[in-house]
Every structure is written in structure tokens, then in C-alpha cells.
């Protein structure tokens, strides 16, 4: 496997992990879980940002950006309801 493929896989895994954490945190409304989800989402955003600099673009990059924006919105709404 090539290095760019591994980087893209890492970004996808980070986004999936953040998605799961955001879902759990917004259901439980636990402040610690909300913070952990925020950190996971920020990590995924940073990985995506780095990947788009080099090899991740097109539909996959756009989809990933959209998904992260939706997760951010979901997390912010949950924090506002806290």
C-alpha cells in the first residue's frame, strides 16, 4: 500500500471515531464526553486539513469536510443545551 492511501484511511478512521463519540456524547449530555468528542473532532479536522494539503481532494475531501461541519453543529447544539 502506498503512503497516501494510509493517510486517507487514517483520516476516515478519525472521522468515524469522532462521529461515534459525538453521537454518544450528545445522547448522554455528559460534559466530559462532550469534551472528549470535541477533542476527537478537532483531531479529525486537523488530520483532514493535513491530508487535503497533499492528496485528499475531490468528492472524498468534500464529503469529509461536510461531515465534520455537521458533527461540529451537532456538538455545538448539545453544548448549548447543557
Secondary structure, DSSP 8 states (H G I E B T S, - for coil): --HHHHHHHHHHHHHHHHHHHHHHHHHH--HHHHHHHHHHHHHHHHHHHHHHHHT--HHHHHHHHHHHHHHHHHHHHHHHH-
